[in-house]
């Protein structure tokens, strides 16, 4: 269990910040799935360009956000690889199973 928690810790840390949550929400609202530029996130979150770049770096490291480049423009979108989400789901299922068994034994 300790290793599995360590494996999902970066993902949880990335999700735990309200500013990163605002970025994720903005990306979830993007209906075209083409990605959005930092400027559009400034309007949605009220954060500065450097702050958004910092948070995007953390979200990319946690494999929540990816980007594509078109010339000098970067477009950010939610990563379509759901492996990290699956790891978290698996961990939470294990925790729930243990907690349920313990409550039955109490």
Backbone as a printed PyTorch tensor [residue, N CA C, xyz], in Angstrom:
tensor([[[  0.8170,  -1.1910,   0.0000],
         [  0.0000,   0.0000,   0.0000],
         [  0.8660,   1.2620,   0.0000]],

        [[  1.9750,   1.2130,   0.7250],
         [  2.8360,   2.3950,   0.8020],
         [  3.3640,   2.7660,  -0.5800]],

        [[  3.8110,   1.7620,  -1.3430],
         [  4.3290,   2.0200,  -2.6810],
         [  3.2300,   2.5870,  -3.5860]],

        [[  2.0390,   2.0440,  -3.4950],
         [  0.9320,   2.5200,  -4.3280],
         [  0.5600,   3.9600,  -3.9800]],

        [[  0.6040,   4.3010,  -2.6850],
         [  0.3340,   5.6770,  -2.2950],
         [  1.4290,   6.6040,  -2.8180]],

        [[  2.6580,   6.1620,  -2.7490],
         [  3.7680,   6.9500,  -3.2930],
         [  3.5970,   7.1420,  -4.7950]],

        [[  3.1280,   6.1130,  -5.4820],
         [  2.9330,   6.1910,  -6.9370],
         [  1.8820,   7.2250,  -7.3400]],

        [[  0.9020,   7.4750,  -6.4840],
         [ -0.1560,   8.4420,  -6.8220],
         [  0.0230,   9.7920,  -6.1290]],

        [[  1.0900,   9.9370,  -5.3530],
         [  1.2390,  11.1670,  -4.5650],
         [  1.3910,  12.4190,  -5.4260]],

        [[  2.1660,  12.3640,  -6.5090],
         [  2.3070,  13.5380,  -7.3830],
         [  0.9610,  13.9280,  -7.9900]],

        [[  0.1910,  12.9360,  -8.3620],
         [ -1.1350,  13.1680,  -8.9260],
         [ -2.0240,  13.8650,  -7.8970]],

        [[ -2.0100,  13.3690,  -6.6540],
         [ -2.8260,  13.9560,  -5.5950],
         [ -2.3810,  15.3770,  -5.2570]],

        [[ -1.0710,  15.5910,  -5.2060],
         [ -0.5410,  16.9320,  -4.9310],
         [ -0.9820,  17.9000,  -6.0190]],

        [[ -0.8940,  17.4680,  -7.2600],
         [ -1.2860,  18.3240,  -8.3840],
         [ -2.7650,  18.6750,  -8.3090]],

        [[ -3.5920,  17.7230,  -7.9130],
         [ -5.0380,  17.9680,  -7.8110],
         [ -5.4110,  18.8060,  -6.5910]],

        [[ -4.5520,  18.8170,  -5.5770],
         [ -4.8990,  19.4320,  -4.3080],
         [ -4.8600,  20.9450,  -4.2670]],

        [[ -4.2740,  21.5880,  -5.2590],
         [ -4.1370,  23.0390,  -5.2510],
         [ -5.3230,  23.6980,  -5.9520]],

        [[ -5.9150,  24.6990,  -5.3170],
         [ -7.1010,  25.3620,  -5.8830],
         [ -6.8110,  26.0360,  -7.2260]],

        [[ -5.6280,  26.5710,  -7.3810],
         [ -5.2850,  27.2320,  -8.6470],
         [ -5.1870,  26.2040,  -9.7770]],

        [[ -4.6010,  25.0530,  -9.4690],
         [ -4.5200,  23.9980, -10.4800],
         [ -5.9000,  23.4200, -10.7560]],

        [[ -6.7460,  23.3780,  -9.7420],
         [ -8.1170,  22.9300,  -9.9520],
         [ -8.8370,  23.8720, -10.9160]],

        [[ -8.5910,  25.1780, -10.7850],
         [ -9.2150,  26.1530, -11.6880],
         [ -8.7400,  25.9400, -13.1230]],

        [[ -7.4710,  25.6160, -13.2920],
         [ -6.9380,  25.3350, -14.6360],
         [ -7.5900,  24.0710, -15.1930]],

        [[ -7.6930,  23.0310, -14.3730],
         [ -8.3130,  21.7830, -14.8140],
         [ -9.7680,  22.0240, -15.2110]],

        [[-10.4890,  22.7910, -14.4020],
         [-11.8930,  23.0970, -14.7140],
         [-11.9770,  23.8280, -16.0460]],

        [[-11.0890,  24.7920, -16.2650],
         [-11.1020,  25.5320, -17.5380],
         [-10.8440,  24.5880, -18.7040]],

        [[ -9.9180,  23.6500, -18.5250],
         [ -9.6230,  22.6830, -19.5870],
         [-10.8010,  21.7340, -19.8110]],

        [[-11.5050,  21.3880, -18.7540],
         [-12.6930,  20.5390, -18.8900],
         [-13.8070,  21.2520, -19.6470]],

        [[-13.8490,  22.5600, -19.5400],
         [-14.8720,  23.3420, -20.2250],
         [-14.6010,  23.5060, -21.7150]],

        [[-13.3820,  23.2140, -22.1340],
         [-13.0130,  23.3570, -23.5410],
         [-13.7060,  22.2710, -24.3560]],

        [[-14.6430,  22.6630, -25.1670],
         [-15.4780,  21.7020, -25.8950],
         [-14.8340,  21.2050, -27.1840]],

        [[-13.9170,  21.9630, -27.7610],
         [-13.3610,  21.5660, -29.0490],
         [-12.2500,  20.5330, -28.9250]],

        [[-11.7090,  20.3650, -27.7320],
         [-10.5900,  19.4300, -27.4880],
         [ -9.3410,  19.8010, -28.2870]],

        [[ -9.2730,  21.0360, -28.7460],
         [ -8.0900,  21.4980, -29.4840],
         [ -7.0370,  22.0630, -28.5460]],

        [[ -7.3880,  22.2520, -27.3050],
         [ -6.4740,  22.8330, -26.3380],
         [ -6.6600,  24.3380, -26.2680]],

        [[ -6.1460,  24.9090, -25.1990],
         [ -6.2260,  26.3550, -25.0430],
         [ -4.8580,  26.9180, -24.6960]],

        [[ -4.6940,  28.1900, -24.9910],
         [ -3.4370,  28.8620, -24.7200],
         [ -3.4610,  29.4740, -23.3230]],

        [[ -2.2800,  29.8190, -22.8390],
         [ -2.1460,  30.3950, -21.5080],
         [ -3.0140,  31.6440, -21.3660]],

        [[ -3.0800,  32.4690, -22.3900],
         [ -3.8790,  33.6910, -22.3290],
         [ -5.3280,  33.4350, -21.9680]],

        [[ -5.8970,  32.3690, -22.4840],
         [ -7.2800,  32.0200, -22.1610],
         [ -7.4110,  31.5640, -20.7120]],

        [[ -6.3590,  30.9730, -20.1700],
         [ -6.3840,  30.5430, -18.7740],
         [ -6.2440,  31.7370, -17.8400]],

        [[ -5.5380,  32.7830, -18.2900],
         [ -5.4140,  34.0000, -17.4870],
         [ -6.7950,  34.5760, -17.2390]],

        [[ -7.5810,  34.6740, -18.2960],
         [ -8.9320,  35.2110, -18.1750],
         [ -9.7960,  34.3620, -17.2450]],

        [[ -9.6790,  33.0570, -17.3460],
         [-10.5390,  32.1520, -16.5790],
         [-10.1310,  32.0450, -15.1080]],

        [[ -8.8350,  32.1700, -14.8310],
         [ -8.3560,  31.9220, -13.4700],
         [ -7.9400,  33.1790, -12.7170]],

        [[ -7.6330,  34.2500, -13.4510],
         [ -7.1430,  35.4680, -12.8100],
         [ -5.6890,  35.3800, -12.3860]],

        [[ -5.0000,  34.3390, -12.7940],
         [ -3.5820,  34.1650, -12.4580],
         [ -2.7050,  34.8430, -13.5070]],

        [[ -1.4820,  35.1450, -13.1330],
         [ -0.5260,  35.7280, -14.0820],
         [  0.0150,  34.6360, -15.0040]],

        [[  0.6090,  35.0680, -16.1050],
         [  1.2110,  34.1220, -17.0570],
         [  2.2720,  33.2440, -16.3800]],

        [[  3.2170,  33.8360, -15.5900],
         [  4.2100,  32.9760, -14.9200],
         [  3.5770,  31.9810, -13.9370]],

        [[  2.5300,  32.4160, -13.2310],
         [  1.8690,  31.5110, -12.2800],
         [  1.2110,  30.3510, -13.0150]],

        [[  0.5460,  30.6520, -14.1050],
         [ -0.0900,  29.5820, -14.8880],
         [  0.9600,  28.6310, -15.4400]],

        [[  2.0530,  29.1730, -15.9430],
         [  3.1330,  28.3220, -16.4720],
         [  3.6640,  27.3950, -15.3880]],

        [[  3.8360,  27.9160, -14.1870],
         [  4.3060,  27.0960, -13.0580],
         [  3.3250,  25.9630, -12.7660]],

        [[  2.0500,  26.2900, -12.6880],
         [  1.0420,  25.2780, -12.3880],
         [  0.8970,  24.2720, -13.5300]],

        [[  1.0200,  24.7420, -14.7700],
         [  0.9630,  23.8170, -15.9060],
         [  2.1310,  22.8290, -15.8670]],

        [[  3.2900,  23.2950, -15.4420],
         [  4.4520,  22.4030, -15.3310],
         [  4.1630,  21.2770, -14.3400]],

        [[  3.5750,  21.6320, -13.2050],
         [  3.2380,  20.6220, -12.1950],
         [  2.1820,  19.6610, -12.7410]],

        [[  1.1740,  20.1980, -13.4260],
         [  0.1370,  19.3490, -14.0060],
         [  0.6840,  18.4430, -15.1000]],

        [[  1.6500,  18.9340, -15.8650],
         [  2.2750,  18.0880, -16.8920],
         [  3.1030,  16.9850, -16.2440]],

        [[  3.8460,  17.3180, -15.1920],
         [  4.6600,  16.3140, -14.5010],
         [  3.7930,  15.2180, -13.8900]],

        [[  2.5980,  15.5870, -13.4630],
         [  1.6630,  14.6110, -12.8870],
         [  0.8720,  13.8820, -13.9710]],

        [[  1.1500,  14.2000, -15.2180],
         [  0.5190,  13.5800, -16.3790],
         [ -0.9820,  13.8460, -16.4520]],

        [[ -1.3830,  15.0240, -15.9580],
         [ -2.7820,  15.4330, -16.0320],
         [ -3.0070,  16.2740, -17.2790]],

        [[ -2.0160,  17.0760, -17.6210],
         [ -2.1030,  17.9900, -18.7560],
         [ -1.0010,  17.6680, -19.7480]],

        [[ -1.3340,  17.8040, -21.0190],
         [ -0.3600,  17.6720, -22.1020],
         [ -0.4890,  18.9200, -22.9790]],

        [[  0.4060,  19.0620, -23.9400],
         [  0.3010,  20.2100, -24.8360],
         [  0.8060,  19.8370, -26.2140]],

        [[  0.4050,  20.6610, -27.1710],
         [  0.9160,  20.5300, -28.5320],
         [  1.3300,  21.9230, -28.9750]],

        [[  2.3070,  21.9590, -29.8510],
         [  2.8160,  23.2340, -30.3530],
         [  2.4080,  23.4350, -31.7960]],

        [[  2.0610,  24.6700, -32.1050],
         [  1.8300,  25.1020, -33.4810],
         [  2.6880,  26.3460, -33.6680]],

        [[  3.8330,  26.1730, -34.2850],
         [  4.7660,  27.2890, -34.4010],
         [  5.2390,  27.6960, -33.0190]],

        [[  4.9910,  28.9430, -32.6460],
         [  5.4050,  29.4390, -31.3310],
         [  4.2880,  29.3540, -30.2930]],

        [[  3.1450,  28.8260, -30.6860],
         [  1.9930,  28.7460, -29.7760],
         [  1.8770,  27.3490, -29.1850]],

        [[  1.6140,  27.3130, -27.8730],
         [  1.3620,  26.0490, -27.1860],
         [ -0.1100,  25.9800, -26.8060]],

        [[ -0.7030,  24.8200, -27.0450],
         [ -2.1000,  24.5780, -26.7090],
         [ -2.1460,  23.4480, -25.6840]],

        [[ -2.7420,  23.7320, -24.5350],
         [ -2.7900,  22.7860, -23.4300],
         [ -4.1510,  22.0990, -23.3890]],

        [[ -4.1310,  20.8320, -23.0080],
         [ -5.3550,  20.0480, -22.9220],
         [ -5.1650,  18.9640, -21.8690]],

        [[ -6.2730,  18.3840, -21.4240],
         [ -6.1790,  17.2900, -20.4660],
         [ -5.5900,  16.0720, -21.1610]],

        [[ -4.6600,  15.4470, -20.4920],
         [ -3.9860,  14.2810, -21.0470],
         [ -5.0020,  13.1650, -21.2660]],

        [[ -4.9450,  12.5440, -22.4080],
         [ -5.8820,  11.4610, -22.7140],
         [ -5.4390,  10.1100, -22.1540]],

        [[ -4.2160,  10.0510, -21.6520],
         [ -3.7200,   8.8290, -21.0240],
         [ -4.2390,   8.8020, -19.5870]],

        [[ -5.0980,   7.8790, -19.2900],
         [ -5.7390,   7.8380, -17.9740],
         [ -5.0610,   6.8580, -17.0050]],

        [[ -3.8230,   6.5000, -17.2840],
         [ -3.1260,   5.5390, -16.4210],
         [ -3.0090,   6.0310, -14.9790]],

        [[ -2.7380,   7.3200, -14.7960],
         [ -2.6060,   7.8580, -13.4340],
         [ -3.9430,   7.8340, -12.7020]],

        [[ -5.0090,   8.1180, -13.4120],
         [ -6.3410,   8.0560, -12.8100],
         [ -6.6560,   6.6080, -12.4200]],

        [[ -6.2860,   5.6750, -13.2780],
         [ -6.5210,   4.2510, -12.9780],
         [ -5.7470,   3.8220, -11.7390]],

        [[ -4.5110,   4.3040, -11.5850],
         [ -3.7140,   3.9880, -10.3870],
         [ -4.4230,   4.5010,  -9.1350]],

        [[ -4.9330,   5.7300,  -9.2120],
         [ -5.6330,   6.3120,  -8.0600],
         [ -6.9050,   5.5250,  -7.7610]],

        [[ -7.6490,   5.1660,  -8.7920],
         [ -8.8690,   4.3770,  -8.5860],
         [ -8.5480,   3.0500,  -7.9170]],

        [[ -7.4850,   2.3930,  -8.3750],
         [ -7.0810,   1.1070,  -7.7980],
         [ -6.7190,   1.2710,  -6.3240]],

        [[ -5.9260,   2.3110,  -6.0220],
         [ -5.5360,   2.5640,  -4.6380],
         [ -6.7670,   2.8070,  -3.7680]],

        [[ -7.6880,   3.6450,  -4.2420],
         [ -8.8900,   3.9570,  -3.4660],
         [ -9.7790,   2.7350,  -3.2790]],

        [[ -9.8260,   1.8710,  -4.2670],
         [-10.5890,   0.6250,  -4.1390],
         [ -9.9930,  -0.2410,  -3.0410]],

        [[ -8.6680,  -0.3250,  -3.0050],
         [ -8.0080,  -1.1130,  -1.9590],
         [ -8.2890,  -0.5300,  -0.5760]],

        [[ -8.1920,   0.7860,  -0.4600],
         [ -8.4540,   1.4460,   0.8240],
         [ -9.8990,   1.1970,   1.2560]],

        [[-10.8240,   1.3450,   0.3350],
         [-12.2410,   1.1280,   0.6420],
         [-12.4860,  -0.3110,   1.0920]],

        [[-11.8510,  -1.2630,   0.4300],
         [-12.0020,  -2.6700,   0.7960],
         [-11.4910,  -2.9160,   2.2000]],

        [[-10.3270,  -2.3730,   2.5200],
         [ -9.7580,  -2.5540,   3.8660],
         [-10.6550,  -1.8990,   4.9130]],

        [[-11.1280,  -0.6920,   4.6460],
         [-11.9730,   0.0150,   5.6100],
         [-13.2980,  -0.7180,   5.8130]],

        [[-13.8680,  -1.2610,   4.7550],
         [-15.1150,  -1.9970,   4.8550],
         [-14.9230,  -3.2680,   5.6860]],

        [[-13.8070,  -3.9770,   5.4360],
         [-13.5320,  -5.1990,   6.1960],
         [-13.3190,  -4.8810,   7.6630]],

        [[-12.6090,  -3.8040,   7.9540],
         [-12.3480,  -3.4280,   9.3430],
         [-13.6200,  -3.0440,  10.0750]],

        [[-14.5470,  -2.3600,   9.3690],
         [-15.7900,  -1.9630,  10.0300],
         [-16.6680,  -3.1880,  10.3070]],

        [[-16.5830,  -4.2050,   9.4790],
         [-17.3480,  -5.4510,   9.7100],
         [-16.7840,  -6.2210,  10.8890]],

        [[-15.4480,  -6.1460,  11.0480],
         [-14.7880,  -6.8870,  12.1290],
         [-14.8870,  -6.1700,  13.4660]],

        [[-15.2930,  -4.9160,  13.4650],
         [-15.3370,  -4.1350,  14.7200],
         [-16.5530,  -4.4540,  15.5440]]])
